[in-house]
Amino acid sequence: MRFEYTYRNTVKDYWEYFFFHIYLQWTGFINVVFIISIIALMISRWQTSGPFGRSVMLFGLSIFLVIQPIALLIRSFKQVELIGDVDTRLVLDEDGMMISVKGHNQFIPWTKYRNTLKRPTYLFLIPDEAHGYILPDRITKQDKRKLYEFLKGKKDHE
């Protein structure tokens, strides 16, 4: 089996990666607990709070519902700017993974391949401890499930 993709990551791809990265860790759990706590505080104390107390509650709620997503969006724009107009080419076959970026080619045999993370809108390929590649659904289309099973099979049969 052979899979071949040439693509360029977008701001949306990086934003989804950063967002899922946060919310699939303990940090995300703490964020959700804080949001629920602030909402409970707002429900119970809104009527008795003055303007300063209401402002603090609104600010606390906006940290995770407004400010954090905007900060991740800014970080995503910077990441796209940093990489520039460069295509990434991934070729995955029975021998391993060939990566081509900015004229740099690297072959990684399956025995050295680290992991694949399946997320709702992308696959995150981790060929080694220093690199990771976001492969969005808009690129893999109908191949996402087959590609993930292929990669999982290669990882399981090291």
C-alpha positions in Angstrom: 0.0 0.0 0.0 1.2 3.5 -0.8 0.0 6.9 0.3 1.3 10.1 -1.1 0.4 13.7 -0.1 1.7 17.1 -1.0 0.1 19.9 1.0 0.7 23.1 2.9 -0.7 23.5 6.4 -3.0 26.5 7.0 -3.7 28.7 10.0 -6.8 26.5 10.7 -4.7 23.4 10.8 -2.3 24.8 13.3 -5.1 26.3 15.4 -6.9 22.9 15.6 -3.6 21.3 16.5 -2.8 23.7 19.3 -6.4 23.6 20.6 -6.6 19.8 20.7 -3.1 19.7 22.2 -4.3 21.8 25.2 -7.7 20.2 25.7 -6.5 16.6 25.5 -4.1 17.1 28.4 -4.5 18.0 32.1 -4.3 21.6 31.1 -7.6 21.2 29.2 -9.2 19.5 32.2 -8.2 22.3 34.4 -9.5 24.8 31.9 -12.9 23.1 31.8 -13.1 22.9 35.6 -12.3 26.6 35.9 -14.9 27.5 33.3 -17.6 25.4 35.1 -16.5 27.0 38.4 -16.8 30.5 37.0 -20.2 29.8 35.5 -21.4 28.4 38.9 -20.0 31.5 40.6 -21.7 33.8 38.2 -25.0 32.1 38.6 -24.8 32.1 42.4 -23.3 35.6 43.0 -24.2 37.7 40.0 -27.2 39.5 41.7 -25.2 40.3 44.8 -22.0 41.4 43.1 -21.0 44.9 42.3 -19.5 46.2 39.0 -16.0 45.2 40.0 -17.0 41.6 41.0 -19.0 41.2 37.8 -16.0 42.4 35.8 -13.7 39.9 37.5 -16.1 37.1 36.8 -16.5 38.1 33.1 -12.8 38.4 32.7 -12.2 35.0 34.4 -14.7 33.4 32.0 -13.3 35.2 28.9 -9.7 34.0 29.7 -10.6 30.5 28.4 -13.5 31.3 26.1 -12.1 34.3 24.3 -8.5 35.2 25.1 -7.0 31.7 24.9 -8.6 30.9 21.5 -7.4 34.3 20.2 -3.9 33.6 21.5 -3.8 30.3 19.8 -5.0 31.9 16.6 -2.2 34.5 16.8 0.3 31.6 17.4 -1.1 29.8 14.4 -0.6 32.8 12.2 3.0 33.1 13.4 3.6 29.4 12.7 2.3 29.8 9.1 4.4 32.9 8.6 7.5 31.1 10.0 7.2 28.2 7.6 6.3 30.4 4.6 5.0 29.2 1.3 6.5 25.7 1.5 4.8 22.5 0.6 5.3 19.3 2.6 5.4 16.0 0.7 4.8 12.8 2.6 5.1 9.4 0.9 4.2 6.4 3.1 4.7 2.9 1.8 5.7 -0.6 2.9 9.3 0.5 3.5 8.8 3.6 5.5 8.0 7.3 5.4 9.7 9.8 3.0 9.4 13.4 4.0 10.3 16.3 1.7 10.2 19.9 3.0 12.2 22.8 1.5 14.3 20.5 -0.6 15.3 18.5 2.4 14.5 14.8 2.1 14.4 12.3 4.9 13.5 8.6 4.9 12.3 7.0 8.1 11.9 3.2 8.2 9.0 1.9 10.1 11.3 0.4 12.7 12.3 4.0 13.7 8.8 5.5 13.4 7.4 6.8 16.7 3.7 7.2 16.7 0.5 8.5 15.0 -2.2 10.4 16.8 -5.7 10.4 15.5 -7.7 13.5 16.1 -11.2 14.5 14.9 -9.9 16.8 12.1 -6.4 15.5 11.4 -3.7 12.8 11.9 -0.6 13.9 13.6 2.4 11.8 12.4 5.4 11.6 14.7 8.3 10.1 12.8 11.0 10.9 15.5 11.4 12.7 18.7 12.1 16.1 17.0 9.5 16.3 14.3 5.7 16.0 13.8 3.5 16.5 10.8 -0.1 17.6 10.8 -2.0 15.8 8.1 -5.5 17.4 7.9 -8.7 15.7 6.8 -8.9 18.0 3.8 -5.8 16.3 2.5 -6.4 12.7 3.4 -10.2 12.9 2.6 -11.6 9.3 2.5 -8.1 7.8 3.1 -7.9 8.9 6.8 -9.2 5.6 8.2 -7.2 3.4 5.9 -4.1 5.5 6.4 -4.5 5.4 10.2 -4.9 1.6 10.1 -1.9 1.3 7.8 0.3 3.4 10.2 -1.1 1.6 13.3 -0.3 -1.8 11.6 3.3 -0.6 10.9 3.8 0.5 14.5 2.3 -2.7 15.9 4.6 -4.9 13.8 7.9 -3.4 14.6 
